[in-house]
Amino acid sequence: FQGFAMNLRRPPFDDVRVRRALALLLNRERLNSTLMYNQYFLHRSYYEDLYDNANPCPNENLAFDKEQARRLLVEAGWKANPKTGLLEKDGKPLRFRFLERESSSGKFISIFAEDLRDVGIEMTIDQKDWASWTKDMDEFNYDMTWTAWSAGVFKDPEGMWSSKEADRKGGTNITGFKNKAVDDLIEKQKTLFDVAARHSICREIDQIVSREVPFILLWNLNYTRLLYWD
C-alpha cells in the first residue's frame, strides 16, 4: 500500500479525529481522474490482497468530504481564528510540515494543501534529498510524509504495527502506532502455521488499523503494465 504517514507521537496527529479529518480532506477521486486518468483504484485497506468475494473488505472508504472533516475538527476542539482564518486550539494554529523527497509529488501535494487551507489548516512542504529524508524518518523528525510499502505472500504485521516497534529508530513502525488489541492479535498470529488462519487474523488487524487512520491511504494498480507507448 501507499499513503501519507502521520507521526502519531506528536500533536495534532495523536488525535484520531484530526487524522480522520485530514484523510477526508484529500480529494483522491480528483487526483485519480485529473492527474492519473483513472488508472488506479483507491485504497481502503493495508492488506488489499487478503480480501476477495469470500472475504469482502468491510473498511470504511474515507471519500473526500469537507463538511464531515470540519465537524470532526470542531469536535476535536479546533476553532477558526477570525483574524488569520486558521484553526486554533489552546492558542496554537493547526499547521504542519510535509516531509517530501521527490519533486514530482508536488502536483499531488499542492492540491491537498489547497483543500487544507480552505478549512483553515496550513501545510508547508519540506523538500529534502533521500539521505536527509531517511535521517529524519529514522529519528521520527516529521509530521507527515509519503511512503509506499511492498509485502510478501506470508504477512508479518509485527514490524509495522506492534507497539514494541513504535519507538525503535530505523524500524518500519514509522507512525508510532500502538494498540493493545493489535498487539494481542500479532502474538496470536505468531503461534499459527495455517496460512488461512494467519490471514484471517491479519484481516482483523487491518480493520482495527484502518479505524485508527495512521496513514491517509492513497491508491494502487490492480493490473500489471507490460508495454509503454511514448
Beta strands, then each sheet from edge to edge (+ up, - down):
strand 1: 2-6
strand 2: 41-42
strand 3: 79-80
strand 4: 87-89
strand 5: 92-93
strand 6: 95-100
strand 7: 122-127
strand 8: 144-148
strand 9: 215-217
strand 10: 219-220
sheet 1: 7+ 6+ 8+ 1- 9+
sheet 2: 2+ 10-
sheet 3: 3+ 4- 5+
end
